[in-house]
Amino acid sequence: MKAMVYTEYGPPDVVLELQEVEKPTPKENEVLVQVCAASVNYCDWSFVRGKPFIVRPAYQGLFKPKNTILGADIAGRVEAVGANVTQFQPGDEVFGEIGSCGLGGFAEYVAVPEDALALKPANLTFEGAAAVSGETIERSYKRSNDGCFACPVRCSRQIRVDDPRYADLAMEGPEYEPLAGFTARVGVTDLPLALHAVDRCNRLGLDAITTSEVIAWSMELTQCGLLSRDEAHGLDLRFGAGESVLALIEAIATREGLGDLLAGGVRAAAERLGRGAEIAMHVKGLELFQADVRAMKGYALGNAVSSRGADHLRSEPWFEFSGDETTARSRFGDAAASHRLAWKGKGRLVACFEEMAAVCDALGMCKNLYNNMGVLDWDETAEILSAVVGGRWSGEDVQQVGERIVNLERELNRTWGIDRRDDTLPARFLREPAGPADSPSSGSIVELAQMLDEYYQARGWDRDTGLPTREKLQALGLEVSD
Ligand code: SF4
């Protein structure tokens, strides 16, 4: 096979050579990928020149490069699999970041561990899959880590995009949701353009999840023949039309042209247009985050019951990815609560995580630390609370604060006529089985009715209306008025 090889550091046009090399044979846990596309990122640029000097001892060898074939971001087709590979088979289209397993993407074939790969969505090109990734941002655009005062995690970052189209673009982030929203969701594979879109949303005060979803909705409407070019005010609304995405962000902010229709979000836009409600991805009028909840049932339930609509931060039940059946059984009544594709046990799981999220918000803490990393349990929270504000808090007291908040929000929703009928999801999550075929989540749909029953029971609410009972409110010390 052919590969771009280098054996000494230097300018790429001098040291890189197209050579005939031996085709790799996959080991037991490896997949042999026929590379269809590979992106050149900052790591490749540094490694080929051996600059800054630190990359030599740190990654590639002091005097000569250790890995002589570069290429960390790849997309391609599975050619063969090792004996122990379970997730892929020949013919699968995949993509992945292989920087941590020896590079090698600038070649016709590369053998990599299966856990470095993921199935490529069918509607994404090989070039797009290879170009857009967190690793590309890390290697090509990140300038430094950043974070809140005194936090050792420093989960944020400062990036800089040197692209003449977006002069001196410097910004914090992006977070996962905005990035996925302005790449995968709208079919854009131009990473600098997507980063610019996120930055424009931030500067204009637009929520990036809602903005990217409402633009994606208009693109799907166009694809289905439900939105004409005239109605789009002349914009090219095919998926992937990056310049139209940028134009729509500005139009939404100023409520001009199609932006005026989209500015109210997908539910309002579908009602006003009289079309597209069946493909509008929202709950209670708020757009969903960038995940297919058919493959994560706890998140599906959390989005459905969230008081203000599809807000994944109202619960974040990450425990369903843990596989910890022992804890699942003791805390949530069913081992299945620890598995993302199972629906059982998710009622108690989501109720618990909602209370954590409510307490976290009430304390003004960071959800990353409190919910996602679980740095404090109820008893530890009570100890800190007692030390800071006085009194003698117990873990049960703290948990009950969270429960009261969730119940109060439900009561507020009751006054606006919101009940079980509104605790739902877009119909396609309930009826269209997830794909692609042979993927671990293939065929999954959300068993929402069963999960709602379990959730209301866990909450002590009325199963038919999804509203708190008088007894529950009284038990929580909440005043009940008729
Ligand atoms: S983990 Fe939370 S507190 Fe720490 S830097 Fe990130 S957002 Fe800030």
Boltz pocket constraint, residues with backbone or C-beta under 6 A from the ligand:
constraints:
  - pocket:
      binder: B
      contacts: [[A, 146], [A, 147], [A, 148], [A, 151], [A, 152], [A, 153], [A, 154], [A, 155], [A, 156], [A, 366], [A, 367], [A, 368], [A, 369]]
      max_distance: 6.0
